Amino acid sequence: MKRYSSRAIDEASRIVIHSELRQRLNLSAGDKISLRRVDSIVILQKADGGDADSFSVQVNDLGTIDLPAELR
């Protein structure tokens, strides 16, 4: 598993998804991803539907996502 550089959460609770990771996941602006917390790990994946245990967020044109309060 490849590790990407760490990213800081900004004052608006956003995080930038590394451009190489966005390319590997085929993510572009407007795409939805789901975030799921397992213990202290947040799992990010391209949204595929209604997973009741995950949060759906949208990638913006700068490659950032807003982290839901439940995951901060």
C-alpha positions, -999 to +999 in steps of 0.1 A: +000+000+000+014+034-010+016+061+016+009+097+005+023+127+023+004+139+053-021+167+049-033+192+074-070+199+081-076+236+075-097+260+096-128+252+075-123+214+083-112+206+047-085+183+036-068+181+002-067+147-015-033+142-031-035+146-069-019+112-076-045+095-053-073+114-070-060+101-104-057+065-091-093+066-078-105+084-109-119+112-089-127+146-103-146+177-092-182+169-084-176+132-077-189+119-045-168+098-021-177+080+010-158+082+043-161+056+070-144+055+104-130+023+117-115+029+151-089+057+145-087+051+107-108+069+081-114+049+049-120+069+018-135+053-013-154+064-044-192+064-035-211+035-049-244+040-033-260+041+001-238+026+028-255+034+060-223+034+080-205+060+059-206+097+051-209+109+016-190+140+006-182+158-026-148+166-041-145+202-052-125+216-081-094+221-059-094+184-049-106+191-013-133+176+007-151+188+039-147+164+067-179+157+086-179+168+122-183+131+133-149+123+118-129+152+132 
